[in-house]
């Protein structure tokens, strides 16, 4: 039978792709999937990096705020510090042109300078280490500490209780301060600096703060800025 050249009617379906075409399409799809995965991973890394930068900015800002707060505190504290020249201490006695120098012998300060406890004068070459003492101290060593800018707070042991003594210590600076009992005081407390002294009514006497603010580590002592440790401890030191 002869082959007809007449076109055959369409069956309504496309011819099936050869296996090679199917394989090519699958590889293409796989590549697209891998590309999408890479794009997704890249965007995820971008988001993570953005979060990290944001956290770093926040932390840096917080640190800057903290530093600023410290600087403000320092400036405010410095600006509100009392000027010793502007402080008046009621009842304070002062002495001018006090002799100083080293001696190895005992010194009668009351007879020589008219002060008891002493507020200066010649003294022992070794200073008394600053701190809190429960026993009377050697005048000659304590005066050397006054020469270095220390304030010596002496107390009448018969009038100041242990609780009051602790309150006294708590309100004083931690350096360049001597605290000790002293025999023969005519006041509950006596605060002494180089060339200055005031008799106080007790540990709650507000003039103590004024005296310390005015004479503690004063620039007007013979050896301003000198240390108040590293020499000798007297008897009964507790702090």
Secondary structure, DSSP 8 states (H G I E B T S, - for coil): -----S-----SS-----HHHHHHHHHHHHHHHHHHHHHHHHHHHHHHHHHHHHHHHHHHHHHHHHHHHHHHHHHHHHHHS--GGG---TT-EE-SS----B-SS---HHHHHS-SS--SSSB-SS-B--EEBSS---HHHHHHHHHTT-EEEEE-TTT--HHHHHHHHHTS-SSSEEEEE-TT-SSSEEEEETTEEEEESSTT-THHHHHHHHHTT-TTSTTTT--SSSSB--TTB--
